[in-house]
Amino acid sequence: MPVWQRIYEEINDPDFVLICAAQDTGGEAAAGPIFDAAKPTFIQVIDEDHLVSSAFNFVNVPSAAWIDEDGRIVRIDEGTYAKVHELGVGDQAISFGTNVYEPALKDWMANGAQSRYVQPAATVTGNIRKLSADQQRADAAFCLGNLFRRCGIGAKADQYWKMAADLNPHSVNFIRQNLTLSEEGSAGEQFRAMREEFERTGRDYYRPMDIEN
């Protein structure tokens, strides 16, 4: 988030609106302290039911959609880390992110529709992943599970979360949300095993980015 605050300040354009949605069923209690510590000056919202990912069918976070002044999506669905990150040491070390996303975003802000990073409408349409009937049912079950959890009905919450996972077992959003409730959190050993399995089987952990280094 500090990286995005820097980018927001450097662009410094009233026409650039940055909206950050924290997807966490823990709501304000979980996400609020993170926002408070970062002190961002752009818009922040908390999305307890992962409605953003459901709407755009994002595979993982952080992901983004670029929306122009006419309300049209001109780029969507890719990993949007704005710099390379490295965590851990030795065999536990992982590297993720890219240094090319920030310059591309700034080029769009400078050149608008003429930016070479704006995707044609057909590409955007193709990049919005289609939700199957089971995936739609999974999203509904996930929301029901969250509702029961907020109401303190743990057994029902677990029932619907399991239903969501069974209907959409490869949802990174569901998997990582479940991991936040575990002792190791959402970026521990189980997360690394999941990521390795995605890479091994050729499934998209993020959509490949079409921005050259």
N, C-alpha and C positions, 0 to 999 in steps of 0.2 A: 504493500500500500504506500509506503514512503516513495517508492519509485514513481507511482502514478501521481502522487502529489507534486513531485518535481516536474513531471511532464505537463501536468495541468497548469502549473505556474509558468513554465517556459512557453507554452502555447499562448496563454494569457489573451484569449480571444473571447469576447462575450457570446459569440456564436457557437463556441465549443462547449457543449454540455456533457459532462462526464457523470454517469450514474453507476454507482457500485452497488450491486446486490449481493449481500451475504446470505447464502443458502444454508440455514442451520435450524433444525427443529427446536433447538434450545432457545431460539428467539433472542430477545434483548439481553438476557442473562449471559448467553454464550457469546454473541457477536458484539454487543455493546462495548465491553471493555477493550476489544480490539480496535474499534473505531475511535474510542476515547483516547487510547494510547497513541494512535497514529495522527490524530487531530487533522483529518482531511477537511479541506474547504469545498470539495465538490459534494454532490448529492449522494447520500448513503441511505439504503433501505435494507430491511431484513426480511427475507423471503423464507418463512418457516416451512412452507409446503413445496418448495422447489418449483414454483409455478413458472419461473423464467426458463428453467431447463426443459420443463414440459412444453412450453409454448414453442421454443426453438429447437427442441430435441437435442440439446447439447449433451455430449458424451461425458465431458469432465469439466472441471473448473480449474483455473479461470478460463472462460470463453467469452466471446463478445460478438456483438452485432454493431456494424456502423450504420447509422440511420441518417440520411441527409435532411436538408431543410424542408423537403417536400414529404417527409415521412416514409421514404423508400429505403429499404435495406440495400446497401451497396457492397457489403462484405459481411460474411458470417461464418461462425463455427470453426474455430481453430484455437490452439493453445495461445493465450495472450499474455504470457509472461513477457515483460518488457526488457528483460536482460537474462543472461545465463546465470543460473544459480547452481551452487555445488554444496552438497550436504554430506556429512559423514566422512570417514577416512577408511583407507584400505579396502577390504572386500565389501564393506558396507557403504562405500561412497557412491553417490548417484549425482548425475548432472542433468539439469533440465532447463528449459527456457531457450530464448534466442535473443540475439542483439539486433535483429532486423525489423522487429515489429514496430518499435518506437519510431525509427525514421520513416517507415511506411505511413504510419498514422499522421506524422507531421507533414508529409508530402500531401496527403489528402486534405489536411486543413489549409495548406497553402494553395493547392490547385483545384480543389473541389472535384467536380465531375470529370475534369481533365486529368486527374491523377491516374497514373498507370496502375495504381493498386486498387482502383474501383473495379468491382467485378460486374460483368454484364448481367442483365436480369436473368438470363437462362442459367448462368452459372450459380447465381444466388439461389434460384429455385431448386436447382439440382443439389445444392449443398445443404438445404434444409432437410434433414433426415425425416423420412416418413415414419410416422408412428403406426405400428401394427395394432390390430384390435387388442391383442394381449398386452402390449405396451400401454395402451390407453387405459385398460382395466388396471394395470399395475399402478399407474399414476393415481387413479382414483382410490385404490386400496391404500396407497402410501399416505394420501391426505386423510383418509379415515383413521388410519393408525395414529397419525399425529394428533387428530382431534381427540381420540380416546386417551392418548398419553397426556394431553393437556388437562383432560378431565380426571386424571388419576386412575383410569381404568386400565391397568397394565396388561391384564390378560388379553383384552380385546385389542389393545395396541399391538401386542406381539403377534396376535393372530393375523391382523391385516398387514403388518410389515412383512410377515412371512409370505403371505399371499402375494404381495408386491414383488418380493424377491423371486418367488417361484414363477411368476408370470414374466418377469424380465430379469433373469439371473445375471445378465452381463451389464446391468446398469451401474456404472461407476458412481453415479450420484447416490444410489441406494447403498452400495457397498461402503463408500467412504462415510456416509452419514451414520451407518451402524458402527463403524470403527470409532467415531468420535465418542461413542458411549462405552468404549472399552478402555482398559488401563493404558494401552500403548498409544491410543489416539489414531488419527487418520493418516499418519505418515510413518508408521512403524513397520515391523516385520511383515505383518499380513498385507499391508499396502504394497510393500516391495514385491512380495510373492505374486500379488494380483497383477502388478505392472509387468513382471517378467512373463506371466502366463499370457497376457494380452500380446506382448511382443512375440512370444514363441509361436502363438497360433495365428499371427497376422491380423488380429483385430485392431481396429483403430482405438488407441488410447486418447489420441487427439487426431483430428483431421490433418493430413499432411499440408503444410503451409506452402502456398505457391509464391513465396517471396524469396528471391535469390539473395544469397549472402553477399 
